[in-house]
Amino acid sequence: MEVKLLTEHYDDKSFQGIEGYKAKGGYEVLKKAFKMKPQEIIDEVKASGLRGRGGAGFPTGMKWGFLPKNDETRYLLCNADEGEPGTFKDRKMMERAPHQLIEGMIISSFAINSPKSYIYIRGEYNESTAILRKAIDEAYAAGMLGKNIMGSGFDHDLDLYVGAGAYICGEETGMISSLEGKKGQPKLKPPFPAVQGYLSKPTIVNNVETLAAVKYIIRDGAEAYKKHGTEKSCGTKLFSVSGNVQKPCTVEVPLGYSLMDLIELCGGLKPGRKLKAVIPGGSSAPVLTAEECVDAKMDYEDLAAKGSMLGSGAVIIIDDSNCMVDLLNVIMHFYHHESCGQCTPCREGTGWLEKMVKRIVTGEGRLDDIDLVLKVANQMKGRTICALSDAAALPAISFVEKFKKEFEYFVREGKSMVTSKGAPAHA
Amino acid sequence: MSELIKADDVEFIKKEMVRYEDKYSAIIPSLYKIQARHGWVSEDSVEELSKVMEIPSADILEVRNFYTMFNQKPVGKLHIQVCTNVSCAMNGGRELTDHICKKYNVKKGEVSSDGTVTVNQVECLGSCDTAPMMQINDKYWENLTNESAVEIIEKLRS
């Protein structure tokens, strides 16, 4: 069953504007939040078990708790640089419920006592940007942003910052570098952004969906929110489902939802097709075989136990018409293109992985390439400033290990085991 | 004062320089402004921007070069970017790119001889539920077929 908290009014076009939003109880939760002490809001978010919805799944309340206990100016940065291949849930929310995000951001800013927040949105999202700009203007005009919001004495400014096409800016310190007007290269941690972030000031970076969820946690209370999901994976989650399903879309279900049921919610597979594999959390998440999917639950723990991850909730369904060597080639090209070039294992490793997989997919592969892919990928893990290197290594390892026969066939025969065509012309 | 950056744009840039906490944050919005004017960002424009912002040109150039949305050479009137990442690749995004290139007799990344079209493959644009898709200038076009894509391009070309 779908549980619609964040998506309840997605089909109502008027929800996009402030009047329609208010008619559905919009900004009432902010009013409620202003009657609470900031620490009470933080405690409620901690108690809710909310974990970051952007990919890493770090507990939100705990992240907020890392802020220094002093008067230093701090910033809230909303991560709307949705770039993990297969992910489109944040774009949908910004276009259909922009005020929901803004309200969540004001509540969160009040909780952490931040006078200024930014939404860092990816440059390609022109439509979302235009809708958000309008919503921010409406919120200012209605007194929801600016000085003394709703007579609470709390001042807050919110601005939008448009990125310019770099996957790495979705990494929180890469995003901070970008907002500072530099190349979006991640920074060494520690210090973590909560201590030293934007312009060396304490900064909290949270995903769009995370900040919107805060609104519903404060509205319903942590206990009610926790009723959705599992003991450790609390609440609902937006899943972006794409690939070989009949009705690709965003769905909101409680965490712990069955993967097979999720596929059915999206219309199931095309007639006559069999499930071959699923990438459960964006292209950096290790692929699951059809057998592993049978009892897979969409939560942090179950997918981790299966050696994969929930990531951003981008679920890519792969049926038996696909060649796994070809798909890995697409993924390796992506990570090589997006490596920021700062750390050697990533800069060189992503390049070599792409080169070797491409060699196989163009029929030029050698048998020892398969082991070499694994060797290089294993050397890329845990050796760099950010997780991009691992994000490239994990799909390489899982594709090769779980679908080794396809790779061996391609090397031996110089063509795909699956498609009747020879080497893809696009490789 | 400058040829490549018009007076209106200088005004915009100066405003952006005080909008954020640090003037460096105005580099990306300013590069967008230049691109909106010329279709791309030349090194000469970067030099002029450096003077307007009083920021070393090397700092601006490395920003231009890092972000894929800043064009480092001229593009056609219609900059067609087709997503070929996983979900789009599974739904014909690569074949679509080839089809468009063939139709307009242009190689990826180059400008067609009449100056109207540039075709590029791009990474995931967050439109995976409507694959295959393309972005033409600022706008997304979704749920495409080879035929519908060409129809859209033809309309925009005229």
Interface residues (C-beta under 8 A of the other chain):
Chain A: E82 G83 E84 P85 G86 T87 F88 D90 R91 R122 G123 E124 Y125 N126 E127 D159 Y161 V162 G163 A164 G165 A166 Y167 S178 L179 E180 G181 K182 K183 G184 Y198 L199 S240 V241 S242 G243 N244 P248 C249 T250 I279 S283 A314 I316 I318 N322 D326 L327 V330 I331 F334 H337 E338 C340 P424 A425 H426
Chain B: R19 Y20 E21 D22 K23 Y24 S25 A26 I27 I28 P29 L31 Y32 D59 E62 V63 F66 Y67 T68 M69 F70 T84 N85 V86 S87 A89 M90 R94 E95 T97 D98 E123 C124 L125 G126 S127 C128 D129 T130 A131 Q135 D138 K139 Y140
